[in-house]
Amino acid sequence: MPKFVIEREMPAVGNLSESEFQEAAQKSCDVLRAMGPEVQWIQSYVTGDKIYCVYHAADEEMIREHAVRSGFPANKISKVERVIDPATAEA
């Protein structure tokens, strides 16, 4: 299944409390369960004003649908074409 990186612009998101992050994660997971296995949240990285999320999804439309249903913005969606890491240098 393709992998996507989603950029979510959310002012001051880095200042949310632990309980606010838990509530947001629960909401996202509830929506994902309702949508089925064709879209999966892998991990998210929180900065001061943005969240960068990594998802597996059948297509970009599934990502957009999740954003609408959950109420979280999806300002930019990028399909991952390749993953590299330090081991790539050793090939």
C-alpha positions as CSV (number, residue, x, y, z in Angstrom):
1,M,0.0,0.0,0.0
2,P,1.4,3.5,-0.9
3,K,2.8,5.7,1.9
4,F,1.9,9.3,2.3
5,V,3.2,12.3,4.3
6,I,0.5,14.8,5.3
7,E,1.4,18.3,6.4
8,R,-1.2,19.7,8.8
9,E,-1.0,23.4,9.6
10,M,-2.3,23.9,13.1
11,P,-1.2,27.1,14.9
12,A,0.3,26.4,18.4
13,V,-0.3,22.7,18.1
14,G,3.0,22.0,19.8
15,N,1.5,23.6,23.0
16,L,-1.4,21.2,23.4
17,S,-1.6,19.2,26.6
18,E,-1.2,15.5,26.8
19,S,-4.9,15.0,27.2
20,E,-5.6,17.1,24.1
21,F,-3.2,15.0,22.1
22,Q,-4.9,11.8,23.5
23,E,-8.3,13.1,22.5
24,A,-7.1,14.0,19.0
25,A,-5.5,10.6,18.5
26,Q,-8.7,8.8,19.7
27,K,-10.8,10.8,17.3
28,S,-8.4,10.0,14.4
29,C,-8.4,6.3,15.3
30,D,-12.2,6.2,15.5
31,V,-12.5,7.7,12.0
32,L,-9.9,5.2,10.7
33,R,-11.8,2.2,12.2
34,A,-15.0,3.4,10.5
35,M,-13.1,3.8,7.1
36,G,-11.6,0.3,7.1
37,P,-8.2,-1.1,6.5
38,E,-7.5,0.9,3.3
39,V,-6.1,3.8,5.3
40,Q,-3.7,3.4,8.3
41,W,-2.0,6.0,10.5
42,I,1.6,5.1,11.1
43,Q,3.1,8.0,13.1
44,S,3.0,11.7,13.5
45,Y,5.7,14.4,14.2
46,V,4.5,17.5,16.1
47,T,6.3,20.9,15.7
48,G,5.3,24.3,16.9
49,D,2.7,25.0,14.3
50,K,2.4,21.8,12.2
51,I,1.9,18.1,12.4
52,Y,3.6,15.8,9.8
53,C,1.7,12.5,9.6
54,V,2.8,9.3,7.9
55,Y,0.0,7.1,6.6
56,H,-0.5,4.1,4.4
57,A,-3.5,4.5,2.1
58,A,-4.9,3.0,-1.1
59,D,-4.8,6.5,-2.6
60,E,-4.7,10.2,-1.8
61,E,-8.5,10.5,-1.7
62,M,-8.6,8.2,1.4
63,I,-6.3,10.7,3.1
64,R,-8.6,13.6,2.1
65,E,-11.6,11.7,3.3
66,H,-10.0,11.0,6.7
67,A,-9.2,14.7,7.0
68,V,-12.8,15.8,6.3
69,R,-14.3,13.2,8.7
70,S,-11.9,13.8,11.5
71,G,-11.8,17.6,11.2
72,F,-8.0,17.8,10.9
73,P,-6.5,19.8,8.0
74,A,-4.5,18.2,5.3
75,N,-2.8,21.2,3.8
76,K,-0.3,19.2,1.7
77,I,-0.3,15.5,0.9
78,S,2.8,13.9,-0.7
79,K,3.1,10.4,-1.9
80,V,6.4,8.8,-0.7
81,E,8.3,7.6,-3.8
82,R,11.3,6.1,-1.9
83,V,12.7,5.7,1.6
84,I,16.4,6.2,2.2
85,D,18.4,5.9,5.4
86,P,22.0,5.6,6.4
87,A,22.0,2.0,5.2
88,T,21.4,3.3,1.7
89,A,25.0,4.6,1.6
90,E,26.3,1.1,2.2
91,A,24.6,-0.5,-0.9
